[in-house]
Amino acid sequence: MRRYDSPVSDQSPNPAPDDVPFRYTAALAQEIELRWQDEWDKRGTFFTPNPVGPLTDGQGRHADPSARPFFVMDMFPYPSGAGLHVGHPLGYIATDVVGRFRRMCGDNVLHALAFDAFGLPAEQFAVQTGQHPRVTTEANIAIMQRQLRRLGLAHDPRRSFATIDPDYVRWTQWIFLQIFESWYDEDAVRPDGGTGRARPVSELVEEYAAGTRPLPTDVDGVPEGATWADLDEAARRRVVDTRRLAYLSQTPVNWAPGLGTVLANEEVTSDGRSERGNMPVFQRSLRQWNMRITAYADRLTDDLELIDWPEKVKSMQRHWIGRSTGARVRFAVQGGEQVEVFTTRPDTLFGATFLVVSPEHPLLDEVPAQWPDGTSSAWTGGHASPADAVSDYRRQAAAKTAVERQQDAGRKTGVFTGHLAANPVNGELLPVFTADYVLMGYGTGAIMAVPGGDERDFQFAEAFGLPVVYTVDAPEGTPPGARTGDGAVINSANDEISLDGLEVGEAKERIVAWLSRKGVGEGTVTYRLRDWLFSRQRYWGEPFPIVYDEHDTPIALPLSALPVELPEVPDFSPRTYAPDDAESEPEPPLGRNTDWLYVELDLGDGPKRYRRDANTMPNWAGSCWYYLRYLDPHSDDVLVDPALEEYWMGPGHGAQPAGSTGGVDLYVGGVEHAVLHLLYARFWHKVLHDLGHVRSSEPFHKLFNQGYIQAYAYTDERGVYVPAAEVVEDETSPTGFRWDGRPVNREYGKIGKSLKNAVSPDEMYEAYGADTLRVYEMSMGPLDLSRPWETRAVVGAQRFLQRLWRNVVDETTGEVVVSDEDPSVETLRLLHRTIADVRADMTGMRINTAIAKLIVLNNHLTTLERSPRSVVEALVVMTAPVAPHITEELWARLGHDESVVHATFPQADPRYLVEDTVTCVFQVQGKVRGRGEVAPSVGDDELRALALADPGVQRALAGRDVRTVVVRAPRLVNVVPA
């Protein structure tokens, strides 16, 4: 092992003064960090061994059977051209700390990082510059890899990849084909005892052919009573294609003309614009690929109870899936088809006084020629006939997004369609209106309006002069308006059934039973979730592994034909239009390369000419399964070796309880992916589970959402953000700050390019070193809360590491200065209390409070004439997960040949933990914000550190600077904000 006993020669910033050549400066930190990163690579220090297969540890060994597997993962980074800012590493450092800690506790830790490399930014850059998106993306990946390596992250480099790699694209396309070649059997029993699972389409065909499953009667070309043998090949394909989990359909889509592509519902913002590009989005009907995620709606909802996720994310997914229990009710329309509505309140049927259908509803394809007698002029929109009124209103609705239509619901626009529908409970004829706040994509596209029980319906009734019938009793003198609360049912009886006097729950049961007996309705469950729109009119994405024959029938390509790679194209841009051109049509870039688009293949029937799909998959496809690739990154034969999936993700593996769903042990990322990536990945994983490719039934067992790093941002008099790095404090400015000589206003915001307040980690590496950056980011506050960045405060983390260095190394001579004498009882008590507390904090991901306790122990050692070796070595090991480079260096200087990465995390000796404690109150501006149990002999410094790290104190400070901390040991600390 190399010994370091001579001054470091380095011209980096902050060189040590000549009289202290071994001081821990940024220059020394850089030398240590770069050298140890090279050494780790050389040794294969972070090679994670699999139990079988080619991937072993750095010494060629497979996984130790006695080590528990622990799979920790970060959310997929997208390689931006701007590289990282100091907000990005927060989650990466946290997972690295957890992984290093668990490795020191004896676990076999899998931690790797790959890149989500398909995406719109690279394509937009290609459109602007003509540079191929792959060139841009690979250059961006190289930038991020350099910056992340400089952080000293303990990733297994052999397991890294990008979603654009041909081998990865091949398996993404293969998974698509698994979904395409599957259907959902609602009656099939699963191993967990539930019903409903995906099965291969080949089994569906076998059942149709054997006559054990009846043919559907709603497929074009399939007559009533037909058998499989009666159908020609085209009809058989139509029957099967209607059941596939991946299917083509002519469906309403979100069309963004300004982007030239369609978007999934989840990619449309709350104000009806595209998530990327902020373009208007319109409803169009196009033939597109869809994923039947709705088949999994119940499992996606129910299985949230089985995984360890933040309740906020679970609630967001439940809301997005939107499961509602109620009834379907059919209203007979005079001179037309019946209208079916879904209602969660069938007990209010007697209060229905009109119906409302979506402008896209098929009932409106034919309307009466004349207005019925008694039609109010307020209902017609000024039109002479129902056809004119409906046509005009449909045109207006088509120019709005779904979100805009919902937001405009308060304006209560709509027209009478001329149709009258009979209420099945009393036969009364109800006018049928169309209004754009009713969406065809939700429920049945029609609602029964009960103005006496629904505020929106009441406002609509007032606007159009429609009657109000109350079905819930209310005290005398109750003002007019919708009665939305519970109460006894009134005005709800006919010759066959009476709900009067019942409570709502019992009334629902009775009316649903009656509707079912009469054949005009039945109890049912409906969902807000819609099938996942999967086609994009983009170049930079995975091509579909599908070709179309002369009948325009989609044909799956064999595995030997994968991957289908992107061709060269003359123009990377889809055809875009004026952002408000709602009548435009998609024209994808791949359609311009006819040599690629049309291909001759032999798929079993001899050579034939086929057409490829000119659309590509959405960027979510690659991130739906990337965690599996970490397990088996070089597999060519199977998606993932079953033995490896069982070991790293199987039910009850590692520390997961027996009978768990399995999945990644810890997944860290932002809450912004709650209903996009996380929902999509769960769906894909469940399909793979049903088909037997994975044993785990959920992809991510535990989810942790980290907060954001915020920083000061500044706006000028126009409200435009200016570069924060160029702003100076100026007492003569009315705001206290100036930029370019002008006053600017200061605010806090998420750190990043848009607010012009980004700080590059490269700047921090140069000025302080990577370990200091790591310690600072982890000590800023609780990991799940957002926290303010303050560059001037980074020096505090540097001082902690400098004191740690001085407790081991003489700054003048470079000699190790620890003592081999036994530590005092006082020091042992503090050591073992620190060990116990840091273990507990690390296990609970309270890294900031763990650092606070390490600082206290470190400061205690500085008060001793010489630091006891046993205490110093324990401190170095405990600090190693947070500051890996300096501790690796100190561990080597202390005489150890084995890396500190593999050192055993200390265990507390219970003998030294027995000590009376007192409760210390933590206040902010005199108000109690937290408490802590401390030793009566606790010092002021320790109390100050514990109080500032307390979550309640952090929340009360809300990012404000601290003016002073008043300590009254051992019972009181009062923090005074600036």
Order of alpha helices (4+ residues) and beta strands (2+ residues): alpha-beta-alpha-beta-alpha-alpha-alpha-beta-beta-alpha-alpha-beta-beta-beta-alpha-alpha-beta-beta-beta-alpha-alpha-beta-beta-beta-alpha-alpha-beta-beta-beta-beta-alpha-beta-beta-alpha-alpha-alpha-beta-alpha-beta-beta-beta-beta-beta-beta-beta-alpha-alpha-beta-alpha-alpha-alpha-alpha-alpha-beta-beta-alpha-alpha-beta-beta
